[in-house]
Amino acid sequence: MAILDTNLLVGILRNNAEAIAQTEMLKHKNSILKTTIINVCELYGGAFLSSKKDLNLEAVNKLLDKLVIIGIS
């Protein structure tokens, strides 16, 4: 299991080579990729405030569809 933080997720959304390489390494190790609901809120907050809101919301949704989201309990 690997819990991805906001910095790594934003890096993936920005097509940062290092962030993508780290994620691919985790996938290669068959890690289940997860993030927290807090990170989800941060990503949506950034997307809503951006000048390309619709495009960024679509990118966030596409990324989050690939992850398990850990809630708060």
Backbone torsions as a table, in degrees:
resi	resn	phi	psi	omega
1	MET	NA	139.6	176.5
2	ALA	-135.4	128.8	177.5
3	ILE	-101.4	114.6	-177.2
4	LEU	-85.1	132.3	179.8
5	ASP	-90.4	173.6	-176.4
6	THR	-60.4	-40.6	-179.4
7	ASN	-59.6	-44.2	179.8
8	LEU	-67.7	-42.0	-180.0
9	LEU	-63.0	-42.7	177.6
10	VAL	-64.5	-39.0	176.4
11	GLY	-59.4	-41.8	177.3
12	ILE	-62.8	-45.3	-179.7
13	LEU	-62.7	-29.3	179.8
14	ARG	-92.6	8.6	-179.3
15	ASN	57.6	37.1	176.7
16	ASN	-71.3	123.9	-174.6
17	ALA	-58.8	-41.4	-179.0
18	GLU	-65.6	-43.4	179.2
19	ALA	-63.9	-41.9	179.2
20	ILE	-66.3	-41.2	178.9
21	ALA	-62.8	-42.3	178.8
22	GLN	-62.5	-41.8	-179.8
23	THR	-67.1	-42.0	178.0
24	GLU	-62.7	-37.9	177.5
25	MET	-61.8	-42.2	178.6
26	LEU	-65.2	-41.1	177.9
27	LYS	-63.0	-40.6	-179.7
28	HIS	-61.7	-31.6	178.1
29	LYS	-84.3	7.7	-179.4
30	ASN	61.2	29.8	176.1
31	SER	-72.8	141.4	172.3
32	ILE	-81.0	121.1	-176.9
33	LEU	-87.0	125.2	-177.8
34	LYS	-130.9	162.8	169.4
35	THR	-147.0	174.0	-178.0
36	THR	-103.0	160.8	177.5
37	ILE	-61.9	-28.6	176.7
38	ILE	-64.5	-45.1	177.0
39	ASN	-62.2	-38.3	177.8
40	VAL	-60.2	-46.0	178.8
41	CYS	-60.5	-41.3	178.9
42	GLU	-63.9	-41.9	179.3
43	LEU	-64.5	-45.1	178.9
44	TYR	-66.0	-38.5	177.4
45	GLY	-59.6	-45.8	178.4
46	GLY	-64.0	-41.0	-179.7
47	ALA	-64.8	-43.3	-179.8
48	PHE	-64.7	-31.7	-178.4
49	LEU	-87.3	-6.8	-176.1
50	SER	-78.7	162.7	179.0
51	SER	-76.1	-18.1	178.0
52	LYS	-113.8	57.5	-171.8
53	LYS	-52.9	-53.0	-175.9
54	ASP	-62.4	-44.3	179.5
55	LEU	-62.9	-44.0	-178.6
56	ASN	-71.0	-36.1	176.0
57	LEU	-63.5	-40.4	177.8
58	GLU	-62.7	-42.1	179.7
59	ALA	-65.2	-41.8	178.6
60	VAL	-63.2	-46.7	179.4
61	ASN	-59.1	-43.7	-179.6
62	LYS	-62.7	-42.9	178.8
63	LEU	-65.6	-46.6	-176.3
64	LEU	-67.1	-25.9	176.4
65	ASP	-62.1	-21.3	-177.5
66	LYS	-92.4	-3.9	-173.1
67	LEU	-117.6	154.3	168.2
68	VAL	-88.5	131.3	-178.5
69	ILE	-103.5	125.3	-179.0
70	ILE	-92.1	124.7	179.2
71	GLY	-86.5	-178.2	177.0
72	ILE	-103.1	132.1	179.2
73	SER	-133.7	NA	NA
